[in-house]
Amino acid sequence: MSSPATAPPAPNNLKRIVAASLIGTTIEWYDFFLYGSAAALVFNKLFFPDSDPLVGTLLSFLTYAVGFAARPLGALVFGHYGDRLGRKKLLVLSLLMMGGATFAIGLLPTHATIGSAAPVLLTVLRLVQGFALGGEWGGAVLLVSEHGDARRRGFWASWPQTGAPAGQLLATGVLSLLTAVLSDSAFEAWGWRIPFLLSGVLVIVGLWIRLSVDESPVFKQALERAEARKADAGAERMPVVAVLRHHWRDVLVAMGARMAENISYYVITAFILVYATTSAGVSKQTALNAVLIASAIHFAVIPGWGALSDRLGRRPVYLIGAVGVGLWMFPFFALIDTGGFANLLLAVTVGLVLHGAMYAPQAAFFSEMFATRMRYSGASIGAQFASVAAGAPAPLIATALLSDYGSSTPISLYVIAASLLTVVAVAAAEETRHRDLADADPSDDADGPVEAVQDARTV
């Protein structure tokens, strides 16, 4: 029988919670992806004008990668306080930080105005973006996972995941519109600032919705139990310490699972803007339009993959995506090399549909790995530490491989290697779809002595 904490919430309440998480993550990913697209299109000229065009792009992607470096720190800080204070408070803070940094980028003077201080300030603001996003993901998916119906958790928890393609769609759409109506000189002079300044309006909308939702009932119940035990047993252990003690295997599984998902995504959506325009002779507008349409399809298929994970399990669906992305890489670049829009669109769309098979069940999969009072920390650490080795350098590595070898083959092999690593990690994991998130510690039952489980439950 379901406990009060796990009983399905009223449909309207759950939909409001899903909407709050989705809109917030859409805005945060809009901010994050906007930077990546601008890095590929104009930042090399505006902030690194003295470099060779491809070197300037590499330097631009380096500042892009810096944002990923801050994500693990954001995961640690937001995870710690999210497991102590609640999911909602930290989600409001992450949205404010991300939106503020993005708005500030829109006001930032370029190299032509303030010289070398421009890329330095750009890098600092990118660090703030990364820090905020490192804390956003875990809180958003947990808020839905811990409210939702356990039987359809994969479906409901996949909706915050659609914030990534929705943000990509919004960022690419705004840039595509601007590049269509403005000349290249106007876009480089001032047009690029408009989508960054637009973030200020989006944040106001996101805050209004997020402030209207309730805290996770699973978290509130766990907090009450922890407070009662704390009064009896003394000091409470830091969540991150408990994660590393009792869930280190789950952290490694989450990191491995992220490799193919993260690397393939940034190769397909960010690096493609470089490859298609420099190697395949495709215009910026054509490349942006292909990513725009494919992102809309990506958004649509993610809930379907999430629902399938409720029927088949998290691991089988995830493995479909990992294997599929690896097999698709050679056809992906071959289609782009034809220079035709239809082939370019097919390449990106199939790649993102296969990526969705990994990304959709990821929210529920990672949430189900960890105990409630260390879930924000555990899910965030596993996801964001992997991003440093996966998504952060992916466009940079792909651009460097293209520069050194003049061929897409090494890039395909790079993604295939990541897919193999993910297949190993997911195959080694336990299936989690039947776990009850209200359990004090659902994943340590088989770890050994009862004392270890009891110790974990005091966190």
N, C-alpha and C positions, 0 to 999 in steps of 0.2 A: 504494500500500500504506500502511496506517495505521502511523504511528509509535507507539512505546510510549506516548507521552503521549496519543495520541488513540484508542487501542484501547479498546473498550467495557469498563468495569469489570465485575466480578462482579455479577450481579443483586442479591444480598443487600446488597452494599456500597453500590451505587447507591441502593437503597431506603432504607438507613439515612441516607445523605447527604441524600436528598430529605426524609425525615422530620425530620432535624435542622434543615434550612432552613425547612421548612413550619411546624414547631412554634414555632421562634424568631420567624419573621415574624408568625405568628398572635398570639403574645403581644405583640409590639411594636405591631401594628396594633390589637389589643384596647385597649391602653393609650392609643393615639393617638385612636382613634374614641370611646372612652369619654368622653374630654374633650369631643369635639365634641357628643355627644349630651347630656351634662350641661350644656354651654354653652347649648344650645337649650332645655333643660327647666327648670333650676334655678339656674344660676350667676348669671343676671341678678338674681334675688331675693336670693341669699346674699352676693354680692360687690359688687353695684351696686344696693342697695335704694332709693336716693334718686332714681333716674331713672324717667322714663316707661317703661312696660313694653317698648315697641318699641325705645326708646333703650337701655334696659338690655340688651336682646338684642343690639343692635348692639355695645355695649361688651363684652359677653360673647364675641361672635364676634371682636372685635378681639384679645382675649387668645388666642383660638383661632388667629387668623392669625399671631400672633407666633411660634408654634411652627414655622410654615413658614419664617419669616425666618431661623431658626437652622439650617435644613436644608442650605443651601448651605455654610455653615461646616463643618458635620459632614461633608458630602461631600468638602470639600477636605482636612480633617484625616484622616478615616478612609481616604479614597482614597489619600492620600500614603503613610500607613503600611501600608495594605493592599497596595499595590504593592511595598513594600519588605520588609515582615515576613511577609506572608501573609494569607489571607482569614480563617482560623479565629480567630486571636488577636483580631482586631478585632471579629468577630461576638460573641464572648464579652463583650467590653467594652461593646458597644452594648446588649446585653441587660441587663447589670447597671445601666447608666445609666438606661435607659428604665424598668425595673422599680422602681428606687429612687425616681425622681422621681414615678412614679404612686402608689406606696405613700405617699410624703410628702404628696401632695395629699389622700389619704384622712384624714390626721391634721391637715390645715390648719384653723386657726381661721377663722371667717367674719368678715364686716364687723361683725356685731353684737358680736363679742368683742374684736377688736383694731383696728377702724376701717379706715382707708385702707391700713394695712400688709397687710391681707388680699389685696386684688387685686394688690398689688406682689409678694408672695410667690408668689401664684398664677402671675403672669406669669413669674417667674424659673424656677419648676418647669416651666412650659410650654416655656421656652427650652431647658432640659435635655432634655425629651422630643424636641423638634425636632432638636436637635444629634445625639442618638443615632439617631433614625430616618433622618437624612441619611446616616449611615454604614452603616445596616443593610441597606438595599435592595440596594446594589451588591454587597456581600459575599455576601449570601444567594443571589442569582441567579447570580453568578459561580461560587460553590462547586459548584452543580449543573451549570451550563453546561460548566465545565471538567472535570468528572468524566464527564459523560454521553456516550452514544452519539451521534455527530455526525448520524446519519441521523434520529434522533428527538429532537434537541436542543430543538426547539420544544415538544414534548410535555413532556419532563422539566423544562425550565426554567420552564414555566408553573405547575408545582406550587408553588414559593415565592410566585407571584403569587396563588394561592388563599388565601394567608395574609391578604390584605386583606379579602375577603368573610368568611373564617372569623373574623377578629378583629371585623369588624362584626357578624357573627352572634352571636358570644359576648357582645360588649358590649351589643348591643341586647337579646339574650335575657335577660341578667342584669337590665338595667334594666326590661324588660317584666315580668319575674317580680316584681320589687320593687314596681313601680307597681300591679300586680294585687293583691298581698297586703297592701300598706301603704296607709294613708290619705295624702292629699296632704300633710297636716301632718307626719306621721311620716316620710315620704320626704324632705321638705325639712329636717327637723330632724336626722336621723341616717341614714336609709336610703340616701341617695346615696353615703355613705362606703363602704359594703360592697363594691361592685364595684372601687373603687380599692384597698382593702386586700387584696382577693383576688389582686391582681397579684403580691404577694409570694410566694404559693404557686406561681403559674404560672411565675415566674422560676426557682425552684428546679428545677422539672421541666425547663424549657427548657435550663438550664445543664447538667444531668446528661446530656442527650441531645447537646448541642453539643460537649461536651468529649470525647465518645466517637468523633468522626469524624476522618478524616485530612485533612491539607492537600491542596489541589488539586495533582494531578500535573503539570498544564500549568504552573502557577506555579512549582513546584519545579524543573522542567526549565529554564524561562526564567531563574530566579534563578541556576542553575548557569552558564548561558551568560553572563549578565550579569557574574557574579563573575569569570569567566575573562577576559572582555574588559576589565573594569575594571582588572585587574592589568596588562594590556598597554597600555591607552589612557589611564589616569588617572581623573579624577573622573567620577562618574556624574551625569547631569543629573536634576533633580527631575522626577518623573512629570508633575506638573501643567504644567510648562514644555513638556515634550515633547507633551502633549496639545494645548495651545494652538498649538504650532508645526506639528504634523503632522496634527492631527485637528480643527481648528477647524470645518471644514464639517460633520463628523459631530456635533459638539457642538450646532451650530445646528439640524441635522436632528432630533436627539433632543429639543431644547427645543421645536421646533415640533410634533413628534409628540405631546408631552405635553399640549398646550394643550386640545384637545377631550377627551382622556381624563380629565385632572385636573378641569377645570371641570365637565364633565357629572357626574362621580362625586359631587362634593360638593354640587352642586345636587340630585341625585337622592336622596342619602342623608342629608345634614345639613340643607340648607335646607328640604326637604320637611316636616320636623318643625315648622318655623315656619309655612310656607305652609298646610299642611293644617289646622293647629289655629287659625290666625287668620283665614284667608280662606275656607276651605271648611267650617268648623264641625265638623271631625273631632276626636274626642277624642285625647289623647296616647296612650292605650292602643291605639287603632285604628291610628294612624300608625306606632307602634312595631311592631305586629304585621305590618303590610304590609312594612316594611323588613326585618323578621326573616325572613319567608317568601321574599321576593325575594332576600335575601342568600344563603339556602341554594341557591336555583336558580343564582344567580351563581357560587357555589362549584363547582357541578356542571358548568357549561358551559365554564369556563375551560380545563381540560385538552383538551376537544374542539376548541376554537378553536386551541389550541397545536398539536395533532396536525394540524389542517387546514393550519396554516402550514408544516408539514413537507412537505406535498404540493403546495400552491399557491404557497408563498412567503410571506415576512413581509409584504411590501407589500400584496398583494391583500387579505389578511385584515384588515390594519390599516385599509385604505381602506373596507372594508365597514362597519366599526364607526364610523369618522369620519363618513361620509355618513349612516349610519343614525341616529346620535344626533342629528344636526342636523335630519333630517326628522321625528324623533319628538317634538320639543319642544312643538309646538303641540298635538298630540293628548295629550301627557303632562299638560299643565295642564288641558286640557278634561276629561279623565277625572277628575282630582282634584276639579275644581269641582262635579261631580255629588254629591259627598259620600258616595257608596256605597263600601263596603269592597271589593267585587269590582272596581270600576273603578279604585280607588286601587291595589290589588294589581297589576292589569294594567299600569297606568302605570309603576310602579316596576320590575316584573319585565322588561318589554320594554326599558326603558331600561338596566337592568343587563346584560341579555343582549347588547345591542349594545355596551355599554361593554366587555364581556369580549372582543369581537373585537379591540379595541385593546390591552387590558391583557395578554391571553394571549401574543401573539407579542412583546410589548415586551421581555421579559427576554432572549430569544435574539437579537432584532434589535439591541438596544443592545450586548450582549456581543460580537457578531460585527463591530461597527464598529471596535473598538479593538484594538491590539496588547496582548499579554499583560502586559508590564511597565508599561503605562499604562492597562490596562483598568478597574481598580477606580476610578481617578481619572476617566477619560473617561466611563464609564457613569454614575457618581455625579454628576459635574458637570452633564452633560446633563440628567439626570432631576431633580435637586434644585434647580438654578437656575431651571428652568421652573416648579417648584412655587410659587416666590415670586410669579410673575406669574399663575399659573393657580389652583391649589387654595387658596392662602392667602387671597386676597380673594374667592373665589367666593361663599361664603355671605354675606359682608359686602356685596358688590356686589348680590347678589340681594335681600337684605333692604332695602338702601337704595333699589333700584329699586321694590320693592313699596311702600315707605313714600312715595316721591315721586309715583308714578304710580297706585298702587292697582290695578295690572293686572299680569298675568303676561306680557303681550306683550313688553315690553322685556327681560324675563328670557329669553324664548325667543330673541329676536334676539341677545342676548349669547352664548348657547350656540352658535347657528348661526354667528356670526362666528368663534368659536373652532374650530368644525368646518372652516370654509373654510381657516383658517390651517393646520390639521393636514393637510388634503388636499394643500395646496401643498407642505408640508415632506416628506411621505411620497412624493409623486409625484416629487419632486426627488432622492430618495435612490436608492442602488443596492440591488439585491436582494442579500441576504447569506447566504441559507440554505446555500449550498454552501461557505462559507469554513471553513478549518481553523483552529481556535483555537490550535493548537500552532505555527502560523506565527509567525515573529518579528514580522512586521508585515504583516498581510493586507490592509490598506486603503491603503497608500501606493504600491503598485506602479505606479499610473498617474499619480502626482503629478508626475513630472518626473525630474530627474537621479538617477542611481543613488546619488550621494553623499548625497542627502537620505534615501533609504531606509536606507542603511548607518548614517547618523547616528541615525535613529530606532531602529534595532535595538540601539544601544549603551545604550539606557535600561533 
